[in-house]
């Protein structure tokens, strides 16, 4: 089990680790994949929402329409609001 490292400043001083939320990946998942997921999952809820995907893709010097972002969401998840 991996833990999302994207904590808000007020949560970073949490001595009991309650700010860390579990993100589950299949056994043997490459650590690079887990770190990439954590970098995109800004709210650490274990999912990538449409806004997080849009932000991540824009950092790659690419612009996508809202329709294309929704296509990606539908193509990779049964839940069209998050991956």
Residue pairs with C-beta under 8 A, 6 or more apart in sequence:
1 22
1 23
1 24
1 25
2 22
2 23
2 24
2 25
2 34
2 38
3 20
3 21
3 22
3 23
4 20
4 21
4 23
4 38
4 41
4 44
4 46
5 38
6 38
6 39
6 41
6 42
6 43
6 44
7 14
7 19
7 20
7 44
8 19
11 18
11 19
12 19
14 20
19 44
20 44
21 44
21 45
21 46
22 46
23 34
23 37
23 38
23 41
23 44
23 46
24 46
25 33
25 34
25 37
37 48
38 44
39 56
40 48
40 52
40 53
40 55
40 56
41 47
41 48
41 52
42 52
42 55
43 49
43 52
47 82
47 83
48 56
48 82
48 83
49 81
49 82
50 69
50 70
50 73
50 81
50 82
53 69
53 72
53 73
53 83
54 64
54 69
57 64
57 69
58 64
64 72
70 80
73 80
73 81
73 82
73 83
74 80
76 83
77 83
